[in-house]
Amino acid sequence: MIATVTLNPAIDIRYNLPVFQLDEVNRVSIVDKTAGGKGLNVSRVLSQLGIKVTCTGFLGGKSGEWIADQFPKWGLNNQFVPIQGNTRFCLAIESSEGHTEILEQGPLIEENEREEFLKNFDRILDTNQYIVVSGSLPSGLSSDFYRQLAAKAKQKGKYLLLDTSNEALEKGIQGNPFLIKPNREELCKLIGKKDATLEDMILHARAICQKGIKFVLLSLGKQGALLISSGRVLQANIPTLTSVHQVGSGDSMLAGFTYAHAKDYSIEEVLKWACACGMSNAASERTGEIDLSQVHYYLNFIEVKELTGGV
């Protein structure tokens, strides 16, 4: 019923340090290694919510084999396309100074690999109602590749939810996906502003929806989220967390939205589930993981209110 697309997956390695010192030897006491990429984070959360998930994208080399070996323990259906290149590594460093990420670009996708993926994607569309497409585009794919996927999904009457940024997001919107999930910074870039007020963001998000997108799910970190359509604007206010690990929280939010929408919950409850899953990941030590009992607990404390009327 739900499939995820991760075109540029990675082995994500997180180092936790009390202090990160430049030009010094930094010894790491805590190391976390996961099958990463935004779509795979979404996949793991959906699996924890009890959903059978089909995963696709590109995997190559020993690093790709390592990622594929992780799928059985999560109950994920592996439909990745093998490639000649090597799947990348990405490094996150968390310390008292903050959060630093070092991201490899990823492999070059050859033309025959792209064509094989598109055939595979068509098959996946035939058997899944929801398609969550997340993350960056690897080299070798045009910047309008997500637009192509969104257009294919729309033609078959499927729900495609897109979470990307920059030119891939700008062109992806042209395919009229069901939903896009930018954060504040990504939406500001999309509308060409260094900073924007809440009113500006709502105005531009509604304009996007009027062009054919059903929802803009705007994540605002500690300030919660907005769910915007052409006729309604819902705001979710969330309680404060004492410990926040931001990596994967947006992906968990998207997983929660997809899960609840597929269950045909009211749109207010869908937004609550999105925020509760994002919060549970933020409270976790691991990326793309939630505690279901914790999610149910958070649902009781998330307030959703309507900022504008209409449907």
Secondary structure, DSSP 8 states (H G I E B T S, - for coil): -EEEEESS-EEEEEEE-S---TTS----SEEEEEEESHHHHHHHHHHHTT--EEEEEEEEHHHHHHHHHHHHHHT-EE--EEESS--EEEEEEEETTEEEEEE----B--HHHHHHHHHHHHHHHHH-SEEEEES---BTS-TTHHHHHHHHHHHTT-EEEEE--HHHHHHHGGG--SEE--BHHHHHHHTT-SS--HHHHHHHHHHHHTTT-SEEEEE-GGG-EEEE-SS-EEEEE----SS---TTHHHHHHHHHHHHHHTT--HHHHHHHHHHHHHHHHTSSSTT---HHHHHHHHTT-EEEEEE---
